[in-house]
């Protein structure tokens, strides 16, 4: 069944305050103002940039999940007032170690969990931050959420962990864009991808890495409604069935076939059935199942030829 989620990515534009007197107070105040400006839009998820912890917090300002400080309270207050999930950048103290983290806040204001940046920069390590241990996902009422932070974008092993965890939405609080690397993550994870950056071009990508809404010189918040009820299939052995599906279900289904990739994203746009129901009805083979079947067939072919 269709599952629509309204997402916002917030531009961080206070990086110029880094190391200046009063930077912490100004960033906290501006974060409150930005979140206040988002009230009333009916958002389900808001993602904020890594710039917040980078500029607003020194190590001694790290907060504890069990004893929220001013930054976590800002996120919690907004989540409660708007019945919205928040993925917020924050330095966190846990078990005597300080992490660069993304805190996932529920609409009731509770911390669902935290992701600690797995791959810190050399500079962060030298400052005394501790690296996290890898991918985590959180099941929520809007879907399965996962996250990475900035430098993590470069490391395939973390991405492979998320491929196994199958998130619906990946959040990316960052001080770095990543260029084409951003597109790789949503495609391989088969998920939506939300980047929150300190410059234009952050926003929401679909599972093909195609931009749905980005910040630019005219807007400091990227906002869009996405449908999480989806399946991705290869065109081989499936495409000849698409016309029958579209004729039968009309506007209740959307089949997105991007250029030059060789696969399709099928959305159910009705409460009557899920995208997976449609796939089963028409015997559609999911993209990853097709790739795995191809791997098995090639392995058997090598055994027959005596070559490995």
C-alpha positions in Angstrom: 0.0 0.0 0.0 1.2 3.5 -0.7 3.3 4.9 2.1 3.9 8.6 1.7 6.5 10.4 3.8 7.2 14.1 3.7 10.9 14.9 4.2 12.9 18.1 4.7 16.7 18.6 4.5 17.9 21.8 6.1 20.8 23.9 4.8 23.4 24.8 7.4 24.7 28.3 6.7 26.6 29.2 9.8 29.9 27.6 9.0 31.5 31.1 9.0 31.0 31.2 12.7 33.4 28.3 13.4 35.9 29.1 16.2 34.3 32.5 16.7 33.2 33.8 20.1 29.6 33.1 20.7 29.3 30.6 17.8 27.6 27.9 19.9 24.8 30.2 21.1 24.3 31.6 17.5 24.1 28.1 16.0 21.7 26.9 18.6 19.5 30.0 18.1 19.6 29.7 14.4 18.7 26.0 14.6 15.6 26.8 16.6 14.6 29.5 14.0 15.1 27.1 11.1 13.0 24.4 12.8 10.3 26.9 13.8 10.0 27.9 10.1 9.2 24.3 9.3 6.2 24.1 11.6 2.9 23.5 10.0 4.1 21.7 6.9 3.1 18.2 8.1 6.6 16.9 7.9 7.5 13.3 8.8 11.3 13.5 8.8 13.7 16.4 9.1 17.5 16.0 8.6 20.1 18.5 9.8 23.7 19.0 8.8 26.9 17.8 10.5 27.8 21.5 10.6 25.7 21.9 13.7 27.9 19.6 15.9 31.1 20.9 14.1 30.5 24.5 14.9 28.2 24.5 18.0 30.0 21.9 20.1 33.5 21.4 21.4 34.3 18.1 23.1 33.2 19.4 26.5 29.8 20.3 25.1 29.0 16.6 24.2 25.6 15.5 25.3 24.4 12.2 26.7 21.4 10.4 25.3 20.2 9.7 28.8 20.7 13.3 29.9 19.9 15.5 26.9 21.5 18.9 26.7 20.4 22.0 24.8 20.9 20.6 21.3 19.1 17.4 21.8 16.3 19.2 23.5 15.9 21.5 20.5 15.5 18.4 18.3 13.1 16.8 20.8 10.9 19.9 21.3 10.5 20.2 17.5 9.7 16.4 17.1 7.1 16.6 19.8 5.4 19.8 18.6 5.2 18.6 14.9 4.8 14.9 15.6 7.8 14.5 13.3 11.0 12.3 13.2 14.3 14.2 13.4 17.8 13.1 12.4 20.0 15.6 14.1 23.7 16.1 14.2 25.3 16.1 17.7 28.4 15.2 19.6 27.5 12.5 22.1 29.2 11.1 25.2 28.8 7.4 25.8 30.8 5.2 28.0 33.5 7.8 28.5 34.0 8.3 24.7 32.8 11.2 22.5 31.3 10.5 19.1 30.3 12.5 16.1 26.7 11.2 15.8 23.3 11.4 14.3 20.5 11.1 16.8 17.2 9.7 15.6 14.3 11.3 17.5 10.8 10.0 17.5 7.6 12.1 17.2 7.2 11.6 21.0 10.6 13.2 21.6 12.4 10.0 22.5 15.7 9.0 21.1 15.1 5.9 18.9 18.8 5.3 18.6 22.0 6.9 17.5 24.5 6.4 14.7 28.2 7.1 15.4 30.3 8.2 12.5 32.3 5.1 11.6 35.1 6.7 9.7 36.4 9.9 11.2 38.8 12.2 9.5 42.4 12.2 10.8 41.7 15.7 12.2 38.7 14.4 14.2 40.7 11.5 15.6 43.5 13.9 16.6 40.9 16.1 18.4 39.9 13.1 20.5 36.7 11.9 18.9 36.0 8.1 18.8 35.0 6.2 15.7 31.8 4.2 15.6 31.5 0.6 14.8 29.4 0.5 11.7 25.9 0.6 10.2 22.7 0.7 12.3 19.0 0.9 11.3 16.0 1.9 13.2 12.4 0.7 12.5 10.0 3.5 12.8 6.4 4.2 11.9 7.5 6.0 8.7 9.9 3.3 7.6 13.4 1.8 8.3 16.0 4.6 8.8 19.8 4.4 8.6 22.5 6.9 8.5 26.1 7.8 7.6 28.0 11.0 8.3 30.3 12.9 5.9 33.6 11.0 5.5 31.7 7.7 5.8 30.5 8.2 2.2 33.8 7.0 0.9 33.9 3.6 2.5 32.3 0.6 0.7 32.3 -1.7 3.7 29.8 0.5 5.5 27.7 0.7 2.4 27.7 -3.1 2.1 26.5 -3.3 5.7 23.5 -1.1 4.8 22.8 -3.1 1.7 22.2 -6.1 4.1 20.1 -4.0 6.5 17.8 -2.7 3.7 16.9 0.8 4.9 14.0 2.7 3.4 15.7 6.1 3.9 19.4 6.9 4.4 20.2 10.2 6.1 23.5 11.9 5.5 24.3 14.8 7.8 27.6 16.2 6.3 30.1 18.9 5.7 30.9 17.3 2.3 28.8 16.7 -0.8 30.4 13.6 -2.3 29.3 14.2 -5.9 28.6 11.0 -7.8 29.3 9.0 -4.6 26.0 10.2 -3.3 24.2 8.6 -6.2 25.9 5.2 -5.6 24.6 4.9 -2.0 20.8 5.1 -2.7 21.1 2.9 -5.8 23.0 0.1 -4.0 20.9 0.4 -0.8 17.7 0.6 -2.9 16.7 3.5 -0.6 15.9 7.1 -0.6 18.8 9.3 0.5 18.7 12.6 2.4 21.8 14.8 2.6 21.9 17.9 4.8 24.9 20.1 3.9 26.5 23.5 4.6 26.1 24.6 1.0 23.6 24.4 -1.9 22.9 21.0 -3.4 21.8 19.0 -0.4 18.4 17.4 -0.4 16.5 14.2 -1.3 17.5 11.6 -3.9 15.3 8.7 -5.0 16.7 5.1 -5.1 18.3 5.7 -8.4 20.2 8.7 -7.0 18.0 11.1 -9.0 17.3 14.4 -7.2 13.7 15.0 -6.1 14.4 18.3 -4.3 17.6 20.1 -3.6 18.6 23.3 -1.8 19.8 26.2 -4.0 20.2 29.9 -4.0 16.5 30.4 -3.7 15.7 27.9 -0.9 17.5 26.8 2.2 15.2 23.8 2.8 14.7 20.9 0.4 11.3 19.4 0.9 9.4 16.6 -0.9 6.9 13.8 -0.3 8.1 10.3 -1.3 6.4 7.0 -1.6 8.2 4.2 0.3 6.0 1.4 -1.1 8.3 0.3 -3.9 10.1 -2.6 -5.5 13.0 -2.5 -7.9 13.1 -5.0 -10.8 15.4 -5.7 -13.7 14.0 -5.1 -17.2 15.0 -8.7 -18.3 12.0 -11.1 -18.1 9.9 -8.3 -16.6 9.4 -5.4 -19.0 7.0 -7.3 -21.3 4.6 -7.4 -18.3 4.7 -3.6 -17.6 2.0 -2.7 -20.1 -0.5 -5.2 -18.7 0.2 -3.8 -15.2 -0.3 -0.2 -16.2 -3.5 -1.0 -18.2 -5.0 -2.9 -15.3 -4.0 -0.5 -12.4 -3.8 2.8 -14.2 -2.9 5.6 -11.8 -2.7 3.2 -8.9 0.7 2.1 -10.1 3.8 4.1 -11.2 6.6 2.4 -13.1 9.8 4.5 -13.2 12.3 3.4 -15.8 15.4 5.7 -15.7 17.7 6.1 -18.7 20.4 3.5 -19.4 20.3 1.6 -16.1 18.3 -1.5 -17.1 15.9 -1.7 -14.2 12.6 -0.2 -13.1 11.2 1.1 -9.8 7.6 0.2 -9.3 5.4 2.1 -6.8 2.0 1.2 -5.5 -0.1 4.4 -5.3 -3.1 2.9 -3.7 -4.3 1.6 -0.3 -5.6 -1.6 -2.1 -2.3 -3.4 -2.6 1.4 -3.1 -2.1 4.1 -2.9 -4.8 5.2 -6.4 -3.6 1.6 -7.6 -4.2 1.9 -6.5 -7.8 5.3 -8.1 -8.2 3.9 -11.4 -6.9 0.8 -11.2 -9.0 2.8 -10.8 -12.2 5.7 -13.0 -11.3 8.2 -10.1 -11.4 11.7 -11.0 -10.3 13.2 -8.4 -7.9 16.5 -6.8 -9.0 18.7 -8.4 -6.3 17.1 -11.8 -6.8 17.9 -11.6 -10.5 21.5 -10.6 -9.8 21.8 -13.5 -7.3 20.3 -15.9 -9.8 22.8 -14.7 -12.4 25.7 -15.2 -10.0 24.6 -18.8 -9.3 24.1 -19.6 -13.0 27.6 -18.2 -13.9 29.1 -20.2 -11.0 27.5 -23.4 -12.3 28.7 -22.5 -15.8 32.3 -22.2 -14.7 32.1 -25.6 -12.9 30.9 -27.2 -16.2 33.9 -25.8 -18.0 36.3 -26.7 -15.2 37.3 -23.1 -14.8 36.9 -21.1 -11.6 
